[in-house]
Amino acid sequence: MADVFFEGYVATTRLSLYTARAGAGRPLLFLGGSGFDMRLRRSVFNSPLVQHFSVAAYEPRGLGRSERPPGPWTIADYADDACALLDALGWDSPFVVGESFGGMVALELALRHPKRVKALCVAAATAGGALGRSYPIEELVHLKGRERAIKVLTVQDSRFAALLQQKPDTAQALVAAYMQVDAAFWADAGNAQNFERLLAARAQHDVGSRLHQLSTPSVVMAGRHDGQAKPEHVNTLAQKLSNSVLWTFEGGHGFAFATAQPMQQLCVHWADSEA
């Protein structure tokens, strides 16, 4: 993992966001998924991104150690939070990478504040609405323990059901690993209290009718076996963007940081586009 040279609260005009920064170079904002608590998930800081960029990531409102303002919340709130953080960091127009829920927020950020995004990468996220929703994970909140782990892993990777049958030891190791992280996430009182509020905002994500407004250079990434942001829906998103490329990788929902390839390819692409 790259050395994190800053970690702590950044006060913005909207709320205080628990933020970490690593790397050097051009500024890049990373927007994590729906469970992005950096005590549990921070693979972005172990990716090629920090070798090429100064990367900032933060825990979204309501999760981890970030502030929890009154709700209900919307995707627009999350996008405006991101813009407020850019102001606080003194970043005018950084590169932006959004994964899963963070990809939804990244799209909203680029639509609401187009001059604040130099280039965009959306990984494992969809446009929502009629163009294809990501799986409604709010329907899984009531599940607990092993049942929840198996259902989530099955949704996130269409190969998992076969893995359970063919290589049960391997599958059960994945289940145990997921359960450990999931239990730690829910053990935090703030996460337990606010996660469903985040999911309610996520459920309303729909940028389909506005995508024609977005001319920001964009890379759209799909996982070939992703059952949460299905490849056909990610493909539709890319087709509706006027200035985008679509890359499909082997893997399920977590493909973006499962190996170094997707982010390394992105770094090369962005470097070439500026050459």
C-alpha positions in Angstrom: 0.0 0.0 0.0 1.3 3.5 -0.8 2.2 5.8 2.0 -0.8 7.9 3.0 0.5 11.3 3.6 -2.7 12.7 5.0 -5.6 11.1 6.8 -8.2 13.0 8.8 -11.2 15.3 8.6 -11.5 17.9 5.8 -14.1 20.6 6.7 -16.1 21.7 3.6 -18.9 24.2 3.3 -21.4 21.3 3.5 -20.0 18.8 6.1 -16.8 17.3 7.4 -15.5 14.3 5.3 -13.0 11.8 6.6 -10.4 11.9 3.8 -7.1 10.2 3.0 -4.5 11.2 0.4 -1.6 9.4 -1.2 0.6 9.6 -4.2 2.0 12.5 -6.2 1.2 14.1 -9.5 -2.0 15.3 -11.1 -5.0 15.4 -8.7 -7.5 12.5 -8.8 -10.6 12.1 -6.8 -11.8 8.5 -6.0 -15.4 7.9 -5.1 -15.9 4.5 -3.5 -18.8 2.1 -3.3 -21.8 1.9 -1.1 -19.8 0.4 1.8 -16.8 2.6 1.5 -15.5 2.7 5.1 -11.7 3.1 4.7 -11.1 1.2 7.9 -12.2 -1.8 5.9 -11.8 -1.0 2.2 -8.9 1.1 0.7 -7.6 -0.9 -2.2 -7.4 2.3 -4.2 -4.2 3.2 -2.3 -2.7 -0.1 -3.3 -3.4 0.4 -7.0 -1.4 1.9 -9.9 -3.3 5.2 -9.5 -1.1 6.4 -6.6 2.0 5.8 -8.8 0.7 8.4 -11.3 -1.7 10.7 -9.4 -2.2 12.5 -6.1 -5.2 10.5 -5.0 -7.8 11.7 -2.5 -10.6 9.4 -1.3 -13.1 9.9 1.4 -15.9 8.2 3.3 -19.3 9.4 2.0 -21.7 11.1 4.3 -23.1 8.8 6.9 -20.5 6.1 6.6 -17.3 5.5 8.6 -16.1 8.7 10.3 -17.7 11.3 8.0 -20.4 13.6 9.3 -24.0 12.5 9.2 -26.3 15.4 8.4 -30.1 15.1 8.6 -31.7 13.3 5.7 -33.2 12.1 3.5 -30.3 12.2 1.1 -30.1 12.1 -2.6 -27.4 11.3 -5.2 -27.2 15.1 -5.8 -26.2 15.5 -2.2 -23.3 13.1 -2.6 -22.2 14.8 -5.8 -22.3 18.2 -4.2 -20.4 16.8 -1.2 -17.7 15.7 -3.7 -17.6 19.2 -5.3 -17.3 20.8 -1.8 -14.4 18.6 -1.0 -12.7 19.7 -4.3 -13.1 23.3 -3.1 -11.6 22.5 0.3 -8.7 20.7 -1.4 -8.1 23.5 -3.8 -8.6 21.2 -6.8 -10.1 22.9 -9.8 -10.6 20.1 -12.3 -9.2 16.7 -11.2 -9.5 13.3 -12.8 -12.4 11.4 -11.2 -12.7 7.6 -10.7 -16.0 6.3 -9.4 -16.6 2.6 -8.5 -20.1 1.1 -8.1 -22.1 3.6 -6.0 -19.2 6.0 -6.5 -19.7 5.7 -10.2 -23.2 6.9 -9.8 -22.0 9.8 -7.8 -19.3 10.5 -10.3 -21.8 10.7 -13.1 -24.0 13.1 -11.1 -20.9 15.2 -10.2 -19.9 15.5 -13.9 -23.5 16.5 -14.8 -24.0 19.0 -12.0 -20.5 20.5 -12.1 -19.1 19.7 -15.6 -16.2 22.2 -15.3 -14.9 20.4 -12.2 -14.1 17.1 -13.8 -11.2 16.9 -16.2 -11.8 13.2 -17.2 -14.1 10.6 -15.8 -13.9 6.8 -15.2 -17.0 5.0 -14.2 -16.4 1.4 -13.1 -19.2 -1.2 -12.3 -22.0 1.4 -12.4 -25.0 2.0 -14.6 -27.1 5.0 -15.7 -30.1 3.8 -13.8 -33.8 4.0 -14.7 -34.9 2.8 -18.1 -31.3 2.4 -19.3 -30.7 -0.3 -16.6 -30.6 -0.2 -12.9 -27.8 -1.7 -10.9 -29.1 -4.6 -8.7 -31.4 -3.2 -5.9 -29.0 -4.1 -3.0 -31.4 -2.4 -0.6 -33.4 -5.6 -0.8 -30.6 -7.5 0.8 -30.2 -5.4 4.0 -32.4 -7.7 6.0 -30.2 -10.7 5.3 -27.6 -11.7 7.9 -24.4 -13.7 8.3 -23.7 -16.5 5.9 -27.0 -16.2 4.0 -26.2 -12.5 3.3 -22.7 -13.3 2.2 -23.8 -16.0 -0.3 -26.5 -13.9 -1.8 -24.2 -10.8 -2.2 -21.4 -12.9 -3.7 -23.8 -14.6 -6.1 -25.2 -11.2 -7.2 -21.7 -9.7 -7.6 -20.3 -12.6 -9.7 -22.4 -14.8 -11.9 -19.9 -17.6 -11.5 -20.2 -17.9 -7.8 -23.1 -20.3 -7.7 -21.1 -22.8 -9.8 -18.1 -22.2 -7.6 -20.1 -23.2 -4.6 -20.9 -26.5 -6.3 -17.6 -27.2 -8.0 -15.1 -25.8 -5.5 -16.9 -25.6 -2.2 -13.7 -25.0 -0.1 -12.7 -22.0 -2.3 -16.3 -20.6 -2.2 -16.5 -21.0 1.6 -13.3 -19.1 2.1 -14.7 -16.2 0.1 -17.9 -16.4 2.2 -15.9 -16.3 5.4 -13.8 -13.4 4.2 -16.9 -11.4 3.2 -18.6 -12.2 6.5 -15.7 -10.9 8.5 -15.6 -7.5 6.7 -19.4 -7.3 6.7 -19.6 -7.9 10.4 -17.1 -5.2 11.1 -19.0 -2.8 8.9 -22.3 -3.4 10.7 -20.6 -3.3 14.1 -20.1 0.5 13.6 -23.1 2.3 15.0 -23.0 5.0 12.3 -22.8 2.5 9.5 -25.7 0.5 10.9 -27.8 3.7 11.4 -27.1 5.3 8.0 -26.4 2.7 5.4 -30.1 2.3 4.5 -30.3 6.1 4.0 -27.4 5.8 1.5 -29.1 2.9 -0.2 -32.4 4.9 -0.5 -30.4 7.6 -2.4 -28.8 5.0 -4.5 -32.2 3.5 -5.4 -33.2 6.9 -7.0 -30.2 7.1 -9.3 -31.2 7.8 -12.8 -29.2 10.0 -15.2 -30.4 8.5 -18.4 -32.3 11.5 -19.7 -29.3 13.8 -19.0 -26.5 11.8 -20.4 -26.6 13.7 -23.7 -25.4 16.8 -21.7 -22.2 15.1 -20.6 -19.2 15.7 -22.9 -16.5 15.0 -20.4 -14.0 12.4 -21.8 -15.0 9.2 -20.1 -13.9 5.6 -19.6 -16.6 3.2 -18.8 -15.6 -0.2 -17.3 -17.6 -3.4 -17.0 -17.0 -6.7 -15.4 -17.8 -9.6 -17.7 -19.4 -11.6 -14.9 -20.9 -8.7 -12.9 -24.5 -9.4 -11.8 -24.8 -6.2 -9.9 -23.9 -3.7 -12.7 -24.7 -6.0 -15.6 -22.4 -5.7 -18.6 -25.3 -5.0 -21.0 -26.4 -2.1 -18.8 -22.9 -0.7 -18.5 -22.6 -1.0 -22.3 -25.8 1.0 -22.7 -24.3 3.7 -20.4 -21.2 3.9 -22.6 -23.3 4.1 -25.8 -25.3 7.0 -24.5 -22.2 9.1 -23.6 -20.9 11.1 -26.5 -17.2 11.0 -25.6 -16.6 7.6 -24.0 -14.8 4.3 -24.5 -16.0 1.0 -23.0 -13.6 -1.5 -21.6 -14.7 -5.0 -20.4 -12.6 -7.0 -18.0 -12.8 -10.5 -16.6 -14.3 -10.6 -13.2 -17.3 -9.8 -11.2 -18.4 -6.6 -9.5 -15.0 -6.0 -7.8 -13.0 -6.3 -11.0 -11.6 -2.7 -10.9 -9.2 -3.4 -8.1 -9.0 -7.2 -8.1 -5.9 -6.9 -10.3 -3.7 -4.0 -11.3 -4.7 -4.2 -14.9 -7.8 -2.0 -15.1 -6.3 1.0 -13.2 -2.9 0.5 -15.0 -4.7 0.6 -18.3 -6.6 3.7 -17.2 -3.3 5.5 -16.2 -1.8 4.7 -19.6 -4.9 5.9 -21.5 -5.1 9.2 -19.6 -1.3 9.8 -20.1 -1.7 9.1 -23.8 -4.7 11.4 -24.1 -2.5 14.2 -22.8 0.6 13.5 -24.8 
